[in-house]
Amino acid sequence: MSKEQESEYVKLISGDGFEFIIHREAAIRSGTIKNMLSGPVQFRESVDNEITFRDIKAVILEIVCRYLYYKWNYEGSTTEIPEFKVDPELVLETLMTADFLEC
């Protein structure tokens, strides 16, 4: 897909059916998502601008989306970067998901 045809937004769908529509620029802060959307192979996701994560719950995917925006916002920042907070009971699952998504 050429740069001109790329949508400004992508839809990330959790395993429990919740949909998160985020800016493509934020989404590609994840190495996995970037490869799915713009890798050398034409994945269905790159055509539909929609990725379903069957094994990721909405509560975790929401945290990931917030983090992708956080990373996009503060990337290359020369000012002090605020802490990104995650509820303690969700930290382990969030870290495992972030590792999978290469965030």
MMTF fields as JSON, N, C-alpha, C and O atoms, coordinates in Angstrom:
{
  "mmtfVersion": "1.0.0",
  "mmtfProducer": "UNKNOWN",
  "numBonds": 411,
  "numAtoms": 412,
  "numGroups": 103,
  "numChains": 1,
  "numModels": 1,
  "chainsPerModel": [1],
  "groupsPerChain": [103],
  "chainIdList": ["A"],
  "bondAtomList": [4, 2, 8, 6, 12, 10, 16, 14, 20, 18, 24, 22, 28, 26, 32, 30, 36, 34, 40, 38, 44, 42, 48, 46, 52, 50, 56, 54, 60, 58, 64, 62, 68, 66, 72, 70, 76, 74, 80, 78, 84, 82, 88, 86, 92, 90, 96, 94, 100, 98, 104, 102, 108, 106, 112, 110, 116, 114, 120, 118, 124, 122, 128, 126, 132, 130, 136, 134, 140, 138, 144, 142, 148, 146, 152, 150, 156, 154, 160, 158, 164, 162, 168, 166, 172, 170, 176, 174, 180, 178, 184, 182, 188, 186, 192, 190, 196, 194, 200, 198, 204, 202, 208, 206, 212, 210, 216, 214, 220, 218, 224, 222, 228, 226, 232, 230, 236, 234, 240, 238, 244, 242, 248, 246, 252, 250, 256, 254, 260, 258, 264, 262, 268, 266, 272, 270, 276, 274, 280, 278, 284, 282, 288, 286, 292, 290, 296, 294, 300, 298, 304, 302, 308, 306, 312, 310, 316, 314, 320, 318, 324, 322, 328, 326, 332, 330, 336, 334, 340, 338, 344, 342, 348, 346, 352, 350, 356, 354, 360, 358, 364, 362, 368, 366, 372, 370, 376, 374, 380, 378, 384, 382, 388, 386, 392, 390, 396, 394, 400, 398, 404, 402, 408, 406],
  "bondOrderList": [1, 1, 1, 1, 1, 1, 1, 1, 1, 1, 1, 1, 1, 1, 1, 1, 1, 1, 1, 1, 1, 1, 1, 1, 1, 1, 1, 1, 1, 1, 1, 1, 1, 1, 1, 1, 1, 1, 1, 1, 1, 1, 1, 1, 1, 1, 1, 1, 1, 1, 1, 1, 1, 1, 1, 1, 1, 1, 1, 1, 1, 1, 1, 1, 1, 1, 1, 1, 1, 1, 1, 1, 1, 1, 1, 1, 1, 1, 1, 1, 1, 1, 1, 1, 1, 1, 1, 1, 1, 1, 1, 1, 1, 1, 1, 1, 1, 1, 1, 1, 1, 1],
  "groupList": [{"groupName": "MET", "atomNameList": ["N", "CA", "C", "O"], "elementList": ["N", "C", "C", "O"], "formalChargeList": [0, 0, 0, 0], "bondAtomList": [1, 0, 2, 1, 3, 2], "bondOrderList": [1, 1, 2], "singleLetterCode": "M", "chemCompType": "L-PEPTIDE LINKING"}, {"groupName": "SER", "atomNameList": ["N", "CA", "C", "O"], "elementList": ["N", "C", "C", "O"], "formalChargeList": [0, 0, 0, 0], "bondAtomList": [1, 0, 2, 1, 3, 2], "bondOrderList": [1, 1, 2], "singleLetterCode": "S", "chemCompType": "L-PEPTIDE LINKING"}, {"groupName": "LYS", "atomNameList": ["N", "CA", "C", "O"], "elementList": ["N", "C", "C", "O"], "formalChargeList": [0, 0, 0, 0], "bondAtomList": [1, 0, 2, 1, 3, 2], "bondOrderList": [1, 1, 2], "singleLetterCode": "K", "chemCompType": "L-PEPTIDE LINKING"}, {"groupName": "GLU", "atomNameList": ["N", "CA", "C", "O"], "elementList": ["N", "C", "C", "O"], "formalChargeList": [0, 0, 0, 0], "bondAtomList": [1, 0, 2, 1, 3, 2], "bondOrderList": [1, 1, 2], "singleLetterCode": "E", "chemCompType": "L-PEPTIDE LINKING"}, {"groupName": "GLN", "atomNameList": ["N", "CA", "C", "O"], "elementList": ["N", "C", "C", "O"], "formalChargeList": [0, 0, 0, 0], "bondAtomList": [1, 0, 2, 1, 3, 2], "bondOrderList": [1, 1, 2], "singleLetterCode": "Q", "chemCompType": "L-PEPTIDE LINKING"}, {"groupName": "TYR", "atomNameList": ["N", "CA", "C", "O"], "elementList": ["N", "C", "C", "O"], "formalChargeList": [0, 0, 0, 0], "bondAtomList": [1, 0, 2, 1, 3, 2], "bondOrderList": [1, 1, 2], "singleLetterCode": "Y", "chemCompType": "L-PEPTIDE LINKING"}, {"groupName": "VAL", "atomNameList": ["N", "CA", "C", "O"], "elementList": ["N", "C", "C", "O"], "formalChargeList": [0, 0, 0, 0], "bondAtomList": [1, 0, 2, 1, 3, 2], "bondOrderList": [1, 1, 2], "singleLetterCode": "V", "chemCompType": "L-PEPTIDE LINKING"}, {"groupName": "LEU", "atomNameList": ["N", "CA", "C", "O"], "elementList": ["N", "C", "C", "O"], "formalChargeList": [0, 0, 0, 0], "bondAtomList": [1, 0, 2, 1, 3, 2], "bondOrderList": [1, 1, 2], "singleLetterCode": "L", "chemCompType": "L-PEPTIDE LINKING"}, {"groupName": "ILE", "atomNameList": ["N", "CA", "C", "O"], "elementList": ["N", "C", "C", "O"], "formalChargeList": [0, 0, 0, 0], "bondAtomList": [1, 0, 2, 1, 3, 2], "bondOrderList": [1, 1, 2], "singleLetterCode": "I", "chemCompType": "L-PEPTIDE LINKING"}, {"groupName": "GLY", "atomNameList": ["N", "CA", "C", "O"], "elementList": ["N", "C", "C", "O"], "formalChargeList": [0, 0, 0, 0], "bondAtomList": [1, 0, 2, 1, 3, 2], "bondOrderList": [1, 1, 2], "singleLetterCode": "G", "chemCompType": "PEPTIDE LINKING"}, {"groupName": "ASP", "atomNameList": ["N", "CA", "C", "O"], "elementList": ["N", "C", "C", "O"], "formalChargeList": [0, 0, 0, 0], "bondAtomList": [1, 0, 2, 1, 3, 2], "bondOrderList": [1, 1, 2], "singleLetterCode": "D", "chemCompType": "L-PEPTIDE LINKING"}, {"groupName": "PHE", "atomNameList": ["N", "CA", "C", "O"], "elementList": ["N", "C", "C", "O"], "formalChargeList": [0, 0, 0, 0], "bondAtomList": [1, 0, 2, 1, 3, 2], "bondOrderList": [1, 1, 2], "singleLetterCode": "F", "chemCompType": "L-PEPTIDE LINKING"}, {"groupName": "HIS", "atomNameList": ["N", "CA", "C", "O"], "elementList": ["N", "C", "C", "O"], "formalChargeList": [0, 0, 0, 0], "bondAtomList": [1, 0, 2, 1, 3, 2], "bondOrderList": [1, 1, 2], "singleLetterCode": "H", "chemCompType": "L-PEPTIDE LINKING"}, {"groupName": "ARG", "atomNameList": ["N", "CA", "C", "O"], "elementList": ["N", "C", "C", "O"], "formalChargeList": [0, 0, 0, 0], "bondAtomList": [1, 0, 2, 1, 3, 2], "bondOrderList": [1, 1, 2], "singleLetterCode": "R", "chemCompType": "L-PEPTIDE LINKING"}, {"groupName": "ALA", "atomNameList": ["N", "CA", "C", "O"], "elementList": ["N", "C", "C", "O"], "formalChargeList": [0, 0, 0, 0], "bondAtomList": [1, 0, 2, 1, 3, 2], "bondOrderList": [1, 1, 2], "singleLetterCode": "A", "chemCompType": "L-PEPTIDE LINKING"}, {"groupName": "THR", "atomNameList": ["N", "CA", "C", "O"], "elementList": ["N", "C", "C", "O"], "formalChargeList": [0, 0, 0, 0], "bondAtomList": [1, 0, 2, 1, 3, 2], "bondOrderList": [1, 1, 2], "singleLetterCode": "T", "chemCompType": "L-PEPTIDE LINKING"}, {"groupName": "ASN", "atomNameList": ["N", "CA", "C", "O"], "elementList": ["N", "C", "C", "O"], "formalChargeList": [0, 0, 0, 0], "bondAtomList": [1, 0, 2, 1, 3, 2], "bondOrderList": [1, 1, 2], "singleLetterCode": "N", "chemCompType": "L-PEPTIDE LINKING"}, {"groupName": "PRO", "atomNameList": ["N", "CA", "C", "O"], "elementList": ["N", "C", "C", "O"], "formalChargeList": [0, 0, 0, 0], "bondAtomList": [1, 0, 2, 1, 3, 2], "bondOrderList": [1, 1, 2], "singleLetterCode": "P", "chemCompType": "L-PEPTIDE LINKING"}, {"groupName": "CYS", "atomNameList": ["N", "CA", "C", "O"], "elementList": ["N", "C", "C", "O"], "formalChargeList": [0, 0, 0, 0], "bondAtomList": [1, 0, 2, 1, 3, 2], "bondOrderList": [1, 1, 2], "singleLetterCode": "C", "chemCompType": "L-PEPTIDE LINKING"}, {"groupName": "TRP", "atomNameList": ["N", "CA", "C", "O"], "elementList": ["N", "C", "C", "O"], "formalChargeList": [0, 0, 0, 0], "bondAtomList": [1, 0, 2, 1, 3, 2], "bondOrderList": [1, 1, 2], "singleLetterCode": "W", "chemCompType": "L-PEPTIDE LINKING"}],
  "groupTypeList": [0, 1, 2, 3, 4, 3, 1, 3, 5, 6, 2, 7, 8, 1, 9, 10, 9, 11, 3, 11, 8, 8, 12, 13, 3, 14, 14, 8, 13, 1, 9, 15, 8, 2, 16, 0, 7, 1, 9, 17, 6, 4, 11, 13, 3, 1, 6, 10, 16, 3, 8, 15, 11, 13, 10, 8, 2, 14, 6, 8, 7, 3, 8, 6, 18, 13, 5, 7, 5, 5, 2, 19, 16, 5, 3, 9, 1, 15, 15, 3, 8, 17, 3, 11, 2, 6, 10, 17, 3, 7, 6, 7, 3, 15, 7, 0, 15, 14, 10, 11, 7, 3, 18],
  "groupIdList": [1, 2, 3, 4, 5, 6, 7, 8, 9, 10, 11, 12, 13, 14, 15, 16, 17, 18, 19, 20, 21, 22, 23, 24, 25, 26, 27, 28, 29, 30, 31, 32, 33, 34, 35, 36, 37, 38, 39, 40, 41, 42, 43, 44, 45, 46, 47, 48, 49, 50, 51, 52, 53, 54, 55, 56, 57, 58, 59, 60, 61, 62, 63, 64, 65, 66, 67, 68, 69, 70, 71, 72, 73, 74, 75, 76, 77, 78, 79, 80, 81, 82, 83, 84, 85, 86, 87, 88, 89, 90, 91, 92, 93, 94, 95, 96, 97, 98, 99, 100, 101, 102, 103],
  "secStructList": [7, 7, 6, 6, 6, 7, 7, 1, 3, 3, 3, 3, 3, 3, 6, 6, 1, 7, 3, 3, 3, 3, 3, 2, 2, 2, 2, 6, 6, 1, 2, 2, 2, 2, 2, 2, 2, 2, 1, 1, 1, 7, 7, 2, 2, 2, 2, 2, 6, 3, 3, 3, 3, 6, 6, 1, 7, 2, 2, 2, 2, 2, 2, 2, 2, 2, 2, 2, 2, 2, 2, 2, 2, 2, 6, 6, 7, 7, 1, 7, 7, 7, 7, 7, 7, 7, 7, 4, 4, 4, 2, 2, 2, 2, 2, 2, 2, 2, 2, 2, 2, 6, 7],
  "xCoordList": [0.854, 0.0, 0.895, 1.808, 0.654, 1.48, 1.144, 0.1, 2.052, 1.853, 0.549, -0.128, 0.192, -1.009, -2.284, -3.289, -2.246, -3.419, -3.551, -4.61, -2.514, -2.562, -3.577, -3.648, -4.363, -5.323, -4.582, -3.521, -5.141, -4.543, -4.751, -4.02, -5.746, -6.096, -6.072, -6.233, -5.867, -5.994, -6.899, -7.019, -7.527, -8.418, -7.768, -7.416, -7.613, -7.091, -8.26, -8.98, -8.452, -9.601, -9.114, -8.271, -9.653, -9.262, -9.957, -10.911, -9.469, -10.045, -11.479, -12.244, -11.855, -13.23, -14.097, -15.17, -13.623, -14.45, -14.449, -15.193, -13.647, -13.591, -12.685, -11.66, -13.074, -12.328, -11.696, -12.334, -10.436, -9.695, -9.194, -8.437, -9.613, -9.176, -8.124, -8.403, -6.91, -5.803, -5.084, -5.219, -4.323, -3.534, -2.514, -1.903, -2.348, -1.35, 0.042, 0.821, 0.349, 1.665, 1.924, 3.061, 0.897, 1.05, 1.184, 2.033, 0.36, 0.341, 1.686, 2.103, 2.365, 3.62, 4.784, 5.92, 4.519, 5.532, 5.738, 6.72, 4.816, 4.94, 5.576, 5.067, 6.688, 7.35, 6.465, 6.471, 5.704, 4.815, 3.721, 3.467, 3.077, 2.006, 2.567, 1.948, 3.722, 4.348, 4.584, 4.299, 5.104, 5.348, 4.058, 4.021, 3.002, 1.722, 1.106, 0.438, 1.331, 0.732, 1.562, 1.012, 2.883, 3.702, 4.908, 5.863, 4.883, 5.999, 6.087, 5.225, 7.125, 7.311, 6.201, 5.909, 5.6, 4.502, 3.194, 3.034, 2.268, 0.981, 0.02, -0.736, 0.045, -0.884, -2.285, -2.44, -3.296, -4.684, -4.864, -5.613, -4.166, -4.269, -3.841, -4.399, -2.853, -2.379, -3.395, -3.441, -4.197, -5.224, -6.452, -7.014, -6.861, -8.072, -7.837, -8.796, -6.561, -6.227, -6.908, -7.388, -6.938, -7.631, -6.85, -6.524, -6.551, -5.813, -6.585, -6.963, -6.813, -7.492, -6.46, -5.679, -6.472, -5.589, -6.45, -6.978, -6.586, -7.472, -7.071, -7.928, -5.783, -5.308, -5.071, -4.519, -5.482, -5.282, -6.639, -7.488, -6.827, -8.078, -8.126, -7.096, -9.352, -9.56, -8.842, -8.254, -8.881, -8.265, -6.755, -6.177, -6.127, -4.692, -4.45, -3.51, -5.278, -5.108, -5.303, -4.666, -6.178, -6.349, -5.064, -4.666, -4.424, -3.155, -2.096, -1.331, -2.057, -1.102, -1.345, -0.397, -2.601, -2.92, -2.483, -1.919, -2.746, -2.309, -0.788, -0.251, -0.089, 1.365, 1.894, 2.873, 1.258, 1.71, 1.614, 2.509, 0.538, 0.421, 1.458, 2.044, 1.681, 2.694, 4.067, 4.81, 4.386, 5.677, 5.791, 6.839, 4.75, 4.731, 4.918, 5.671, 4.232, 4.266, 5.64, 6.099, 6.294, 7.55, 8.802, 9.911, 8.659, 9.807, 10.672, 10.189, 11.923, 12.845, 12.714, 13.307, 11.945, 11.717, 12.994, 13.78, 13.177, 14.329, 13.9, 14.732, 12.599, 12.102, 11.937, 12.046, 11.679, 11.483, 10.223, 9.172, 10.34, 9.228, 8.509, 9.136, 7.19, 6.445, 6.362, 6.473, 6.171, 6.045, 4.768, 3.726, 4.864, 3.682, 3.179, 3.858, 1.991, 1.476, 0.548, -0.265, 0.698, -0.149, -0.547, 0.279, -1.818, -2.278, -1.442, -1.195, -0.998, -0.129, -0.675, 0.094, -1.984, -2.548, -2.526, -2.773, -2.231, -2.192, -0.784, -0.597, 0.198, 1.568, 2.127, 2.659, 2.022, 2.622, 2.023, 2.756, 0.709, 0.05, 0.375, 0.539, 0.466, 0.815, 2.241, 2.489, 3.163, 4.564, 4.683, 5.423, 3.964, 4.013, 3.444, 3.972, 2.378, 1.77, 2.702, 2.869, 3.301, 4.234, 5.429, 5.926, 5.888, 6.994, 6.58, 7.334, 5.398, 4.883, 4.748, 5.077, 4.264, 4.029, 5.266, 5.231, 6.367, 7.615, 7.411, 7.77, 6.83, 6.583, 7.702, 7.693],
  "yCoordList": [-1.177, 0.0, 1.234, 1.334, 2.149, 3.345, 4.299, 4.192, 5.224, 6.215, 6.981, 7.304, 7.274, 8.05, 7.278, 7.886, 5.942, 5.123, 4.709, 4.231, 4.881, 4.477, 5.304, 6.524, 4.622, 5.305, 5.989, 5.534, 7.067, 7.783, 7.013, 7.217, 6.132, 5.384, 3.882, 3.432, 3.117, 1.663, 1.225, 1.899, 0.081, -0.461, -1.695, -2.642, -1.672, -2.817, -3.441, -2.746, -4.74, -5.425, -6.449, -7.291, -6.368, -7.286, -8.63, -8.754, -9.626, -10.957, -10.998, -11.878, -10.048, -10.009, -9.007, -8.617, -8.6, -7.847, -6.336, -5.688, -5.747, -4.288, -3.749, -4.349, -2.615, -2.011, -0.696, 0.134, -0.527, 0.692, 1.265, 0.612, 2.478, 3.136, 4.164, 5.114, 3.953, 4.837, 5.303, 4.703, 6.38, 6.895, 5.84, 5.168, 5.715, 4.788, 5.13, 4.236, 6.427, 6.845, 6.361, 6.034, 6.311, 5.775, 4.26, 3.684, 3.613, 2.152, 1.576, 0.527, 2.259, 1.703, 1.87, 1.533, 2.377, 2.38, 0.955, 0.672, 0.068, -1.362, -2.022, -1.901, -2.718, -3.395, -4.43, -4.549, -5.179, -6.207, -5.585, -6.036, -4.553, -3.893, -3.24, -3.305, -2.62, -1.979, -3.004, -2.736, -4.174, -5.219, -5.713, -6.012, -5.801, -6.266, -5.247, -5.618, -3.97, -2.919, -2.52, -2.079, -2.669, -2.142, -3.005, -2.521, -4.264, -5.144, -5.462, -5.049, -6.195, -6.526, -7.452, -7.458, -8.22, -9.105, -8.346, -7.621, -8.503, -7.796, -8.582, -9.42, -8.316, -8.944, -8.376, -7.231, -9.177, -8.704, -7.452, -6.543, -7.418, -6.282, -4.975, -3.919, -5.038, -3.808, -3.29, -2.091, -4.173, -3.77, -3.234, -2.205, -3.949, -3.588, -2.526, -1.944, -2.259, -1.352, -1.795, -0.977, -3.1, -3.686, -4.914, -5.789, -4.972, -6.11, -6.673, -5.938, -7.978, -8.645, -9.414, -10.197, -9.179, -9.88, -10.799, -10.376, -12.035, -12.977, -13.244, -13.524, -13.161, -13.504, -12.3, -12.446, -11.129, -9.926, -9.383, -9.071, -9.276, -8.742, -7.224, -6.559, -6.698, -5.257, -4.413, -3.385, -4.829, -4.033, -3.881, -2.84, -4.91, -4.857, -4.091, -3.3, -4.317, -3.604, -2.101, -1.303, -1.718, -0.29, 0.308, 1.409, -0.411, 0.06, 0.163, 1.126, -0.824, -0.808, 0.408, 1.083, 0.688, 1.858, 3.15, 4.036, 3.252, 4.447, 4.564, 5.658, 3.421, 3.444, 3.836, 4.576, 3.351, 3.703, 5.213, 5.81, 5.826, 7.292, 7.98, 8.989, 7.433, 7.959, 7.927, 8.909, 6.777, 6.622, 7.582, 8.202, 7.715, 8.617, 10.06, 10.82, 10.427, 11.792, 12.182, 13.305, 11.248, 11.585, 11.125, 11.375, 10.47, 10.008, 11.2, 12.152, 11.138, 12.207, 13.459, 14.493, 13.368, 14.518, 14.906, 14.05, 16.199, 16.677, 17.141, 17.535, 17.088, 17.455, 16.201, 15.083, 16.39, 15.249, 14.491, 15.09, 13.165, 12.323, 11.798, 11.205, 12.014, 11.537, 10.009, 9.352, 9.471, 8.024, 7.52, 8.174, 6.361, 5.714, 4.717, 3.742, 4.968, 4.154, 3.054, 3.25, 1.878, 0.718, 0.139, 0.038, -0.245, -0.857, -2.09, -2.903, -2.243, -3.357, -4.74, -5.627, -4.924, -6.239, -6.546, -7.682, -5.536, -5.726, -5.676, -5.86, -5.429, -5.219, -6.435, -6.286, -7.619, -8.8, -9.084, -9.302, -9.082, -9.351, -8.252, -8.527, -7.011, -5.898, -6.059, -5.842, -6.435, -6.631, -7.761, -7.641, -8.848, -9.965, -9.547, -9.928, -8.772, -8.286, -7.296, -7.353, -6.398, -5.417, -6.126, -5.698, -7.202, -7.972, -8.592, -8.532, -9.183, -9.776, -8.733, -8.997, -7.551, -6.484, -5.647, -4.771, -5.917, -5.17, -3.675, -2.874, -3.317, -1.893, -1.365, -0.192],
  "zCoordList": [0.0, 0.0, 0.0, 0.821, -0.884, -0.969, 0.17, 0.812, 0.397, 1.463, 1.278, 2.254, 0.023, -0.25, 0.121, 0.49, 0.025, 0.279, 1.741, 2.147, 2.528, 3.925, 4.683, 4.531, 5.503, 6.346, 7.487, 7.915, 7.966, 9.093, 10.398, 11.367, 10.416, 11.622, 11.358, 10.224, 12.428, 12.376, 13.518, 14.54, 13.313, 14.336, 14.949, 14.244, 16.271, 17.01, 17.76, 18.476, 17.6, 18.183, 19.192, 18.884, 20.401, 21.468, 21.291, 20.523, 22.008, 21.969, 22.454, 22.06, 23.311, 23.809, 23.031, 23.492, 21.855, 20.921, 21.015, 20.28, 21.886, 21.98, 20.878, 20.551, 20.313, 19.217, 19.658, 20.306, 19.296, 19.607, 18.293, 17.575, 17.976, 16.747, 17.144, 17.876, 16.644, 17.01, 15.747, 14.681, 15.888, 14.772, 14.34, 15.171, 13.039, 12.495, 13.036, 13.363, 13.129, 13.625, 15.049, 15.39, 15.875, 17.229, 17.162, 17.842, 16.354, 16.27, 15.835, 16.327, 14.916, 14.407, 15.387, 15.055, 16.569, 17.625, 18.134, 18.82, 17.798, 18.091, 16.869, 15.754, 17.085, 15.974, 15.3, 14.075, 16.091, 15.548, 14.691, 13.575, 15.212, 14.471, 13.21, 12.148, 13.323, 12.151, 11.05, 9.883, 11.411, 10.413, 9.783, 8.59, 10.578, 10.054, 9.101, 8.136, 9.371, 8.554, 7.346, 6.337, 7.434, 6.34, 6.009, 5.4, 6.398, 6.095, 4.612, 3.836, 4.212, 2.8, 2.264, 1.068, 3.159, 2.77, 2.956, 3.938, 2.031, 2.097, 2.993, 2.502, 4.3, 5.235, 5.024, 4.597, 5.324, 5.248, 6.107, 5.75, 7.243, 8.155, 7.509, 7.808, 6.625, 5.977, 4.964, 4.687, 4.417, 3.463, 4.201, 3.826, 5.26, 6.014, 7.082, 7.588, 7.439, 8.546, 9.834, 10.618, 10.032, 11.175, 11.635, 10.833, 12.939, 13.476, 14.665, 15.578, 14.643, 15.752, 16.562, 16.02, 17.861, 18.781, 19.647, 20.675, 19.234, 19.923, 21.367, 22.205, 21.664, 22.998, 23.909, 24.999, 23.472, 24.3, 24.718, 23.883, 26.042, 26.579, 26.397, 26.285, 26.372, 26.153, 27.202, 26.867, 28.449, 29.517, 29.264, 29.574, 28.708, 28.411, 27.109, 27.024, 26.108, 24.836, 25.012, 24.323, 25.931, 26.22, 26.789, 26.408, 27.691, 28.262, 27.166, 27.123, 26.291, 25.18, 24.287, 23.886, 23.979, 23.147, 23.827, 23.186, 25.121, 25.858, 25.807, 25.639, 25.953, 25.923, 24.544, 24.446, 23.487, 22.141, 21.917, 21.318, 22.394, 22.311, 23.191, 22.798, 24.375, 25.298, 24.617, 24.639, 24.013, 23.347, 22.163, 21.978, 21.372, 20.223, 20.681, 20.073, 21.747, 22.258, 22.806, 22.6, 23.507, 24.182, 23.445, 23.917, 22.32, 21.547, 21.145, 20.532, 21.49, 21.143, 22.005, 21.697, 23.074, 23.941, 24.686, 25.093, 24.853, 25.62, 27.012, 27.829, 27.268, 28.595, 29.443, 28.939, 30.708, 31.599, 31.195, 30.965, 31.112, 30.689, 31.928, 32.805, 32.006, 33.168, 33.191, 32.156, 34.364, 34.541, 33.863, 33.911, 33.238, 32.656, 33.688, 34.007, 34.203, 35.311, 34.816, 33.913, 35.447, 35.177, 36.524, 37.431, 36.656, 37.901, 38.204, 37.313, 39.462, 39.831, 39.443, 39.073, 39.526, 39.205, 37.704, 37.299, 36.879, 35.431, 34.853, 33.651, 35.699, 35.222, 34.484, 33.384, 35.055, 34.437, 33.063, 32.098, 32.972, 31.689, 30.672, 29.484, 31.147, 30.264, 29.732, 28.546, 30.596, 30.165, 29.148, 28.172, 29.37, 28.421, 27.068, 26.023, 27.089, 25.836, 25.139, 23.921, 25.899, 25.329, 24.695, 23.653, 25.318, 24.762, 23.432, 22.46, 23.38, 22.146, 21.039, 19.883, 21.402, 20.421, 20.116, 19.251, 20.83, 20.636, 20.816, 19.953, 21.95, 22.256, 23.13, 23.504]
}
